[in-house]
Amino acid sequence: MKKDENVALYAISVDPPDVSRSFAERVASDRKGKVTFSLLSDPEHKIIDAYGLRDPAYEGQKVYGIPHPAVYVINKDGKVSWAKIESNYRERPNNQEIRAAIDRLTADSN
């Protein structure tokens, strides 16, 4: 994020808060930087299902409810202005794609 930019970043996971905290600590321990955004827990899949992200490949398995990896840019009115949803959990949007979506949103609101 840019200095003084009014942008909030959240990660949503099916993991309970203690697991997310442990994950953030492991990330910070690799000396590449701390997790500086909020990690939200959605164990009942309310948000995941509201966005249609539950991955059917895990149906019937212990980990059913795992979502497809997705990034949404949501404007101040709560509307999705950009989204990227992947079917392969190893593929994620890169920082440049997300930055461009945020910059477009900022330009559109001016």
Protein Blocks (a to p, Z undefined) as FASTA:
>chain_A
ZZhiacddddddfbdfklmmmmmmmmmmnonapcfbdcdddfkommmmmnopacfklgoi
akgoiacdddddddfkopafbdcddfblkbccdfklmmmmmmmmmmmmZZ
